[in-house]
Amino acid sequence: MGYKAACDRCGGRCDPSPALLAQFSPQFFRTSQLAGDLSEAGYNEGDTVTLCEECTYTLLIIDG
């Protein structure tokens, strides 16, 4: 059975696999001013964010 994931941005299925996986490091989460906003949004240190191909493109190319 393959790896199945949903995009954290759009909720769509990442098929055949996520384009981008990122994890909030403990050091970042404990020292960044952004960590407070992320925490309020429900994220915690060590959480993984998963993005599909389209959302990765939008984040890094269009919005970047």
Secondary structure, 3 states (H helix, E strand, C coil): CCCCEECCCCCCEECCCCCEEEECCHHHHHHCCHHHHHHHCCCCCCCEEEECHHHHHHHHHHCC
